[in-house]
Amino acid sequence: MTASAFSLSALHPSGGFKVTSGEPVIGGLHGATRHYFCAHCMSWLFTRPEGMDEFVNIRATMMDNAQSYSPFIETYTDEKLPWATTPAVHSFSKFPAPEQFPALLSEFANRSA
């Protein structure tokens, strides 16, 4: 969906997220995980992952000062290109199990403090 070897996004609590302008639309993939795009230019904006209603995955390029973001977790590494590497602290072949999120969030918060 990015035409790139990477898809950088940041997981945020849903309660702290709102669309302030425009009306995003669902892109070409229709399913339980909803990928939202700008209706005008079709840029990928954010994702609401299946089974994780308390979180929204925001494209890091939508953030002010996006260059300050560094990957903490990389996912779907079983599908990555062999030469694609990141400085992520944790790697998962798909997504982390739901029970892993509290520890991962805590570790991330401690690193960011």
SEMARVEX-550321 format. One record per residue: z, x, y negated of N, C-alpha, C in turn; residue number from 1. Coordinates in steps of 0.001 Angstrom, whole numbers, plus 524288, in hexadecimal, padded with zeros to 5 digits. Example, Ala and Ser with C-alpha at 12.3 -4.5 7.8 and 13.67 -1.06 7.14 Angstrom:
2
+-------+-------+-------+-------+-------+-------+-------+-------+-------+-----+
!    nz !    nx !    ny !   caz !   cax !   cay !    cz !    cx !    cy ! pos !
+-------+-------+-------+-------+-------+-------+-------+-------+-------+-----+
! 81E78 ! 83386 ! 8163A ! 81E78 ! 8300C ! 81194 ! 81E78 ! 83390 ! 80CE4 !   1 !
! 81BA8 ! 83232 ! 808CA ! 81BE4 ! 83566 ! 80424 ! 81EBE ! 83264 ! 7FFE2 !   2 !
+-------+-------+-------+-------+-------+-------+-------+-------+-------+-----+
//
This chain:
113
+-------+-------+-------+-------+-------+-------+-------+-------+-------+-----+
!    nz !    nx !    ny !   caz !   cax !   cay !    cz !    cx !    cy ! pos !
+-------+-------+-------+-------+-------+-------+-------+-------+-------+-----+
! 80000 ! 80326 ! 804AA ! 80000 ! 80000 ! 80000 ! 80000 ! 80355 ! 7FB0F !   1 !
! 80092 ! 8086E ! 7FB87 ! 800C5 ! 80BA8 ! 7F6DB ! 7FC10 ! 80F41 ! 7F649 !   2 !
! 7F8CF ! 80FA1 ! 7FA45 ! 7F473 ! 81355 ! 7FA3F ! 7F679 ! 818DD ! 7F984 !   3 !
! 7FAFB ! 819F1 ! 7FBBA ! 7FD80 ! 81EFD ! 7FB3D ! 8006D ! 8202F ! 80044 !   4 !
! 8020D ! 82500 ! 800C2 ! 8054F ! 82684 ! 80539 ! 80AF1 ! 824C3 ! 80470 !   5 !
! 80C47 ! 8230C ! 7FFB9 ! 811A4 ! 82193 ! 7FE80 ! 811DF ! 81C32 ! 7FC0D !   6 !
! 8163A ! 819B8 ! 7FCBB ! 8175E ! 814A7 ! 7FA59 ! 81CFA ! 814F6 ! 7F86F !   7 !
! 81DCC ! 81681 ! 7F39B ! 82304 ! 81776 ! 7F190 ! 82537 ! 8128F ! 7EF09 !   8 !
! 829A2 ! 810D3 ! 7F103 ! 82C3B ! 80C45 ! 7EEC3 ! 83219 ! 80D1E ! 7EEDB !   9 !
! 834DA ! 809D7 ! 7EBE9 ! 83A81 ! 80A4E ! 7EB72 ! 83D01 ! 8051C ! 7ECE0 !  10 !
! 840C2 ! 80542 ! 7F06D ! 8437A ! 80096 ! 7F23C ! 847DE ! 7FF42 ! 7EE6B !  11 !
! 847CD ! 7FA74 ! 7EC7A ! 84BB1 ! 7F8AB ! 7E8B0 ! 84DF3 ! 7F375 ! 7EA66 !  12 !
! 852D2 ! 7F24F ! 7E8DC ! 85507 ! 7ED2A ! 7E9FE ! 851DB ! 7E8E0 ! 7E746 !  13 !
! 850BB ! 7E4B4 ! 7EA0C ! 84D9E ! 7E06A ! 7E7E0 ! 85020 ! 7DE11 ! 7E303 !  14 !
! 85556 ! 7DDE1 ! 7E2E9 ! 8580C ! 7DB93 ! 7DE76 ! 85719 ! 7DE61 ! 7D958 !  15 !
! 8559A ! 7E357 ! 7D989 ! 85498 ! 7E661 ! 7D4D4 ! 84ED4 ! 7E6D2 ! 7D37F !  16 !
! 84B9F ! 7E37B ! 7D5E4 ! 845F7 ! 7E3CD ! 7D519 ! 843D3 ! 7DE8F ! 7D357 !  17 !
! 8406C ! 7DEB1 ! 7CF70 ! 83D92 ! 7D9FB ! 7CE04 ! 83864 ! 7DB86 ! 7CB8F !  18 !
! 8348F ! 7D846 ! 7CC4F ! 82F77 ! 7D903 ! 7C9D5 ! 82FF4 ! 7D6E3 ! 7C44E !  19 !
! 82EC0 ! 7DA16 ! 7C074 ! 82F80 ! 7D881 ! 7BB01 ! 82A71 ! 7D6EA ! 7B852 !  20 !
! 8260B ! 7D7FB ! 7BACE ! 82112 ! 7D69F ! 7B866 ! 81CFA ! 7D5D2 ! 7BC9E !  21 !
! 819C0 ! 7D1EA ! 7BBFE ! 81598 ! 7D0E7 ! 7BFBD ! 8179B ! 7CE1E ! 7C491 !  22 !
! 81402 ! 7CCE2 ! 7C7FA ! 81543 ! 7CA20 ! 7CCD8 ! 812C9 ! 7CD23 ! 7D158 !  23 !
! 815DD ! 7D05F ! 7D429 ! 81393 ! 7D370 ! 7D872 ! 81195 ! 7CFEE ! 7DCD0 !  24 !
! 80DBE ! 7D1F2 ! 7DFB2 ! 80B61 ! 7CF0D ! 7E404 ! 80BEB ! 7D22B ! 7E90D !  25 !
! 80BD6 ! 7CF6C ! 7ED73 ! 80BE6 ! 7D1FA ! 7F28C ! 80696 ! 7D48E ! 7F358 !  26 !
! 806A5 ! 7D953 ! 7F55E ! 801C7 ! 7DC27 ! 7F64E ! 7FF20 ! 7DA6F ! 7FB4C !  27 !
! 7FBF7 ! 7DDBB ! 7FD83 ! 7F8D6 ! 7DC7B ! 80218 ! 7FBE5 ! 7DBC9 ! 8071A !  28 !
! 8007B ! 7DE38 ! 8077C ! 803AE ! 7DDAD ! 80C2C ! 8074C ! 7D902 ! 80B8A !  29 !
! 80698 ! 7D51D ! 80EBA ! 809DF ! 7D070 ! 80E7F ! 80D44 ! 7D04D ! 81355 !  30 !
! 81249 ! 7D062 ! 8128D ! 815F0 ! 7D062 ! 816EF ! 81B76 ! 7CFE6 ! 814EC !  31 !
! 81F21 ! 7D0F6 ! 8184A ! 824A5 ! 7D06D ! 816E0 ! 8263D ! 7D460 ! 812AC !  32 !
! 8242F ! 7D923 ! 812D2 ! 824FF ! 7DCEC ! 80EA5 ! 820F0 ! 7DBC4 ! 80A80 !  33 !
! 822C1 ! 7DAE0 ! 805B2 ! 81F40 ! 7D932 ! 80180 ! 81E55 ! 7DDA1 ! 7FDA5 !  34 !
! 8196B ! 7DF2B ! 7FD0B ! 817D4 ! 7E33C ! 7F961 ! 81586 ! 7E096 ! 7F48C !  35 !
! 817CF ! 7E1A3 ! 7EFFF ! 8162E ! 7DF1B ! 7EB2E ! 812F4 ! 7E2CC ! 7E7CF !  36 !
! 80EF1 ! 7E09D ! 7E55A ! 80B2B ! 7E38B ! 7E240 ! 80A77 ! 7E104 ! 7DCEB !  37 !
! 8089D ! 7E410 ! 7D92F ! 8071B ! 7E20A ! 7D415 ! 80257 ! 7DE8E ! 7D4E7 !  38 !
! 8027D ! 7D9C2 ! 7D2E5 ! 7FE27 ! 7D615 ! 7D39B ! 7F939 ! 7D7E7 ! 7D0C5 !  39 !
! 7F9D2 ! 7DB1C ! 7CCC8 ! 7F556 ! 7DCE2 ! 7C9BD ! 7F2A5 ! 7E1A1 ! 7CC2D !  40 !
! 7F5A9 ! 7E5C1 ! 7CD3D ! 7F344 ! 7EAA6 ! 7CF1B ! 7F42F ! 7EBAF ! 7D4E9 !  41 !
! 7F769 ! 7E86E ! 7D764 ! 7F8BC ! 7E8DD ! 7DCEF ! 7FB9B ! 7EDEE ! 7DE51 !  42 !
! 7FE58 ! 7F03F ! 7DA80 ! 801B5 ! 7F4BA ! 7DBA9 ! 80673 ! 7F2CE ! 7DEAF !  43 !
! 80802 ! 7F5CA ! 7E290 ! 80C8A ! 7F477 ! 7E5C9 ! 8116E ! 7F557 ! 7E285 !  44 !
! 814B4 ! 7F151 ! 7E1E6 ! 81949 ! 7F196 ! 7DE8D ! 81E66 ! 7F219 ! 7E18A !  45 !
! 81F3B ! 7EE9D ! 7E55E ! 82421 ! 7EEA9 ! 7E845 ! 82373 ! 7EBBC ! 7ED66 !  46 !
! 82752 ! 7EC71 ! 7F0D1 ! 82750 ! 7E9FD ! 7F5F8 ! 82C99 ! 7E783 ! 7F6FA !  47 !
! 82C85 ! 7E2F8 ! 7F959 ! 83149 ! 7E072 ! 7FB39 ! 83117 ! 7E0CD ! 80132 !  48 !
! 833FA ! 7E4A5 ! 8036F ! 833B2 ! 7E59C ! 80914 ! 835F3 ! 7E128 ! 80C58 !  49 !
! 83378 ! 7E035 ! 810AE ! 8354A ! 7DC37 ! 81466 ! 83AD9 ! 7DD68 ! 81624 !  50 !
! 83E23 ! 7D968 ! 8160C ! 84378 ! 7D9F2 ! 817F3 ! 8471C ! 7DCF5 ! 8146B !  51 !
! 8454E ! 7DE53 ! 80FC3 ! 84885 ! 7E15F ! 80C1F ! 8487E ! 7DEC0 ! 806C2 !  52 !
! 849C0 ! 7D9C9 ! 8068F ! 84970 ! 7D6D4 ! 801AF ! 84CE5 ! 7D907 ! 7FD5F !  53 !
! 850E1 ! 7DC02 ! 7FECB ! 8545D ! 7DE34 ! 7FAD6 ! 85200 ! 7E2EF ! 7F80E !  54 !
! 84D53 ! 7E49C ! 7F9CA ! 84AC9 ! 7E926 ! 7F766 ! 84524 ! 7E7EF ! 7F5DB !  55 !
! 8434F ! 7EAD5 ! 7F20B ! 83DCB ! 7EAC0 ! 7F092 ! 83C0D ! 7F073 ! 7F042 !  56 !
! 83760 ! 7F188 ! 7F223 ! 83539 ! 7F6D0 ! 7F239 ! 83159 ! 7F73B ! 7EDB6 !  57 !
! 832BF ! 7FA24 ! 7E9B7 ! 82F9F ! 7FA7D ! 7E4F0 ! 82C67 ! 7FF81 ! 7E4FE !  58 !
! 82771 ! 7FF0F ! 7E3BD ! 82415 ! 803A5 ! 7E36E ! 8264A ! 80751 ! 7DF49 !  59 !
! 82749 ! 80C1A ! 7E0B0 ! 829C2 ! 80FDC ! 7DD1D ! 8268B ! 810AE ! 7D82D !  60 !
! 82179 ! 81007 ! 7D87F ! 81E27 ! 810BA ! 7D3E2 ! 81EEE ! 80C66 ! 7CFDE !  61 !
! 82198 ! 80835 ! 7D14F ! 822C3 ! 803F8 ! 7CDA5 ! 82784 ! 8053A ! 7CA4C !  62 !
! 82A61 ! 80944 ! 7CBB3 ! 82F33 ! 80AAD ! 7C8FB ! 82E0E ! 80E1D ! 7C441 !  63 !
! 83177 ! 80D9A ! 7C059 ! 83155 ! 81166 ! 7BC18 ! 83309 ! 81697 ! 7BE6F !  64 !
! 830B9 ! 81ADE ! 7BCCE ! 83249 ! 8200E ! 7BE8D ! 831B7 ! 820C1 ! 7C47E !  65 !
! 82D62 ! 81EFF ! 7C6B2 ! 82C86 ! 81F3E ! 7CC5E ! 82CAF ! 824D2 ! 7CE79 !  66 !
! 82B8C ! 828B5 ! 7CB43 ! 82B87 ! 82E15 ! 7CD2C ! 830F2 ! 82FFE ! 7CEB0 !  67 !
! 83504 ! 82D1F ! 7CD40 ! 83A4A ! 82EC8 ! 7CEA8 ! 83BD5 ! 82D0A ! 7D42A !  68 !
! 8388B ! 829FD ! 7D6C2 ! 839BB ! 82822 ! 7DC05 ! 83818 ! 82C30 ! 7E01A !  69 !
! 83B79 ! 82CF1 ! 7E3E4 ! 83A4D ! 83054 ! 7E849 ! 83B9B ! 82D4F ! 7ED3C !  70 !
! 83852 ! 82D81 ! 7F137 ! 83956 ! 82A74 ! 7F5F2 ! 83E7E ! 82BE7 ! 7F898 !  71 !
! 8417B ! 827F7 ! 7F9F2 ! 84660 ! 828A0 ! 7FCD5 ! 8457E ! 82740 ! 80293 !  72 !
! 8425F ! 82333 ! 80387 ! 8411C ! 8216E ! 808D1 ! 83B39 ! 820EF ! 80946 !  73 !
! 83916 ! 822C2 ! 80D9B ! 8339D ! 821A9 ! 80EBA ! 83362 ! 81E53 ! 813A2 !  74 !
! 82FE4 ! 81A81 ! 8138A ! 82F6A ! 816D9 ! 817E5 ! 829DD ! 816D9 ! 81A02 !  75 !
! 8294B ! 814B2 ! 81E8F ! 82449 ! 81452 ! 82149 ! 821D5 ! 819B1 ! 8220E !  76 !
! 8251D ! 81D79 ! 8234E ! 82322 ! 822C6 ! 82425 ! 81FCA ! 8232F ! 8290C !  77 !
! 82025 ! 81F54 ! 82C82 ! 81CC3 ! 81F68 ! 83120 ! 81712 ! 81E4E ! 82FB0 !  78 !
! 81613 ! 81C8A ! 82ADF ! 810C7 ! 81B6E ! 8291E ! 80EDA ! 81F42 ! 824F4 !  79 !
! 8121A ! 8230B ! 82380 ! 8108F ! 82679 ! 81F34 ! 80C72 ! 82A6F ! 820EA !  80 !
! 809AE ! 82C70 ! 81D28 ! 805F6 ! 8309D ! 81E26 ! 80900 ! 83593 ! 81F66 !  81 !
! 80726 ! 838BD ! 82300 ! 80A2A ! 83D4A ! 824B1 ! 80B93 ! 84112 ! 82046 !  82 !
! 80867 ! 84158 ! 81C48 ! 80953 ! 84501 ! 81801 ! 80C80 ! 842A8 ! 8138B !  83 !
! 80DA0 ! 83D92 ! 813C1 ! 8107B ! 83AF2 ! 80F8F ! 81655 ! 83BE7 ! 8102E !  84 !
! 818AF ! 83E7C ! 80C65 ! 81E41 ! 83FA2 ! 80C9D ! 820DD ! 83DEC ! 8078B !  85 !
! 825DF ! 83CC1 ! 807E0 ! 828F7 ! 83B64 ! 80345 ! 82E1D ! 83E5F ! 80391 !  86 !
! 83106 ! 83E8C ! 7FF43 ! 8363A ! 840EC ! 7FF6E ! 83A71 ! 83D04 ! 8010E !  87 !
! 83900 ! 838B4 ! 80382 ! 83CC7 ! 834A8 ! 804FB ! 8411B ! 836E3 ! 8086C !  88 !
! 845D5 ! 83503 ! 80795 ! 84A6E ! 836C0 ! 80A80 ! 84A84 ! 83456 ! 80FF6 !  89 !
! 8488D ! 82F87 ! 8106E ! 84891 ! 82CB2 ! 8156A ! 8430D ! 82AD8 ! 816B3 !  90 !
! 841A6 ! 82B0F ! 81BAD ! 83C8A ! 8293D ! 81D7F ! 83D4A ! 82563 ! 821F8 !  91 !
! 83A10 ! 82148 ! 821E7 ! 83A43 ! 81D3E ! 825F4 ! 834BB ! 81C01 ! 827BD !  92 !
! 83416 ! 81B54 ! 82CCF ! 82EE4 ! 81A1C ! 82EE1 ! 82CFB ! 814D0 ! 82CF5 !  93 !
! 83079 ! 81123 ! 82C1F ! 82F40 ! 80C0F ! 829B5 ! 83313 ! 80B75 ! 8252B !  94 !
! 83642 ! 8074E ! 8252C ! 83A5D ! 806A4 ! 82145 ! 83F9E ! 807DB ! 823C8 !  95 !
! 84386 ! 8095E ! 820A4 ! 848BD ! 80A08 ! 822D9 ! 84AB5 ! 804C1 ! 824E5 !  96 !
! 84E0E ! 804F8 ! 828CA ! 85078 ! 80033 ! 82AC6 ! 853FA ! 7FDEC ! 82685 !  97 !
! 8546D ! 7F8C4 ! 82634 ! 857AA ! 7F655 ! 82222 ! 85D37 ! 7F885 ! 821DD !  98 !
! 85F6F ! 7F9D1 ! 8264E ! 864CA ! 7FBD5 ! 82642 ! 8651E ! 80152 ! 823EF !  99 !
! 860B5 ! 803FD ! 8232C ! 860B7 ! 80932 ! 820CC ! 860B9 ! 808F9 ! 81AD4 ! 100 !
! 85F3B ! 80480 ! 8189E ! 85EB6 ! 80429 ! 812F5 ! 863C4 ! 8052D ! 80FF6 ! 101 !
! 86846 ! 80316 ! 8117C ! 86CFE ! 8043C ! 80E66 ! 86E0D ! 80A18 ! 80DD6 ! 102 !
! 86DA2 ! 80D10 ! 81209 ! 86E9E ! 812B6 ! 811BC ! 86A6E ! 81570 ! 80E76 ! 103 !
! 86589 ! 813D3 ! 80F19 ! 86150 ! 81635 ! 80C08 ! 861FE ! 8150A ! 8063B ! 104 !
! 8634C ! 8102E ! 804F1 ! 86423 ! 80EBF ! 7FF72 ! 868C1 ! 811BF ! 7FD22 ! 105 !
! 86CD8 ! 8124C ! 8002E ! 8716A ! 81536 ! 7FE5B ! 87007 ! 81AEE ! 7FD63 ! 106 !
! 86D46 ! 81D42 ! 8010F ! 86BAF ! 822C0 ! 8006A ! 8683B ! 82366 ! 7FB98 ! 107 !
! 86488 ! 81FCC ! 7FAEB ! 8610B ! 82017 ! 7F665 ! 8642A ! 81F8E ! 7F153 ! 108 !
! 867D5 ! 81BD7 ! 7F12E ! 86B03 ! 81B14 ! 7EC7B ! 86E35 ! 81FF9 ! 7EB4C ! 109 !
! 87053 ! 82275 ! 7EF4B ! 8735C ! 82741 ! 7EE76 ! 86FFF ! 82BB3 ! 7EC74 ! 110 !
! 86B12 ! 82BFB ! 7EE37 ! 8678B ! 8301A ! 7EC5D ! 865FA ! 82F27 ! 7E6BC ! 111 !
! 8658A ! 82A34 ! 7E548 ! 863BB ! 828CF ! 7E012 ! 8680D ! 82915 ! 7DBF6 ! 112 !
! 86CEE ! 82933 ! 7DDC4 ! 8715C ! 82926 ! 7DA0D ! 871F7 ! 82E42 ! 7D734 ! 113 !
+-------+-------+-------+-------+-------+-------+-------+-------+-------+-----+
//
